[in-house]
Amino acid sequence: MPSQEEIYQKVSATLIEALNVDEEEIKPTATLQGDLGAESIDFLDIVFRLEREFGIKIPRGELFPESIFQGDPEFVQNGKVTDKGLAELRTRMPFADLKKFEQNPDLTGISDLFTVEMITKYIQGKLGN
Amino acid sequence: MRWLWIDRFLEFKRGQSARAVKNLSLAEDLFADHFPGYPVMPAALMLEGLAQTGGILVGEARDFREKVVLAKIVSARFEREALAGETLVYDVNILTLRDEGASVQGRVHAFPGGTAIPQELPAQSLGEAEIFFAHLDQARSQQLFGDHNFVFSGELKHMLGLAKLTAEQTTSDGRPPLA
């Protein structure tokens, strides 16, 4: 199994190609949408590339869940993710770092969970299994 | 002007690859304006030719049930424009095909009109591109556009008929039996 550093390097190369960004822009905490300018269609492109690059299958919605809460008031109230919603996030995205998000669980901040590091951890988990 | 930028398929391997040709005549409408006295086909239209070849390849793989839309040109590189009298050969391979969409790698080669197209194309191409197609989400697209598949309709239908014919005729080694 490749080391975390090797996975990170491959993930970086994948993002550089898919998003046409410079190597300097890639860092572990860089968010795909905010920092790297990814649009919705890019997420699909990234999934395809990661599958080819690592020889894995990424089921639809596993790495980038499309609609976790579906407007369910148990999960979201007044634009904030509830404790139950956070628990759901932890289950659906165990590879995401939720520490910062938990401090201010504003629904609009969800996209910041999608970082270079998150993808690296996801791949690591995939290859480990 | 009809928005068809391939003339016919030479090869069609379902779900894998397709090869189409486009013969460029000086009578093409585009040459009147691009440019007067200097007739060249712009790279953007060669991209369209690759996208039509690839789009039909991707559409046929799911029996034209999906609305295949060009979502992203991931990368493209062209050495030069194409000239009237040349035959363009579009070679497209599917890289990934999934429920949500597909990505293809395409290459364009140019030959002087009338030359036989070799099975093995030279390594040096006129241009190449990676193209990404999305299958417009069934549920959402039905709300927006209804059941009618607006992608594979009208002018493209005739081309699709030819593509299917080529697919049926293409033998296991990829060559049409009548070629």
Contacts between the chains, C-beta under 8 A, distances in Angstrom:
chain1	res1	chain2	res2	distance
A	17	B	74	7.4
A	17	B	75	7.6
A	18	B	74	7.1
A	41	B	71	4.5
A	41	B	72	5.5
A	41	B	132	7.2
A	41	B	134	6.3
A	42	B	72	7.3
A	44	B	71	7.6
A	44	B	100	5.6
A	44	B	101	5.7
A	44	B	132	7.6
A	44	B	134	6.7
A	45	B	71	8.0
A	45	B	72	6.2
A	45	B	74	6.6
A	45	B	103	7.0
A	45	B	132	5.4
A	48	B	95	7.4
A	48	B	96	4.4
A	48	B	98	7.3
A	48	B	101	7.8
A	48	B	103	5.4
A	48	B	132	7.7
A	51	B	96	6.7
A	52	B	95	6.8
A	52	B	96	6.6
A	60	B	98	7.9
A	60	B	99	6.6
A	60	B	100	6.2
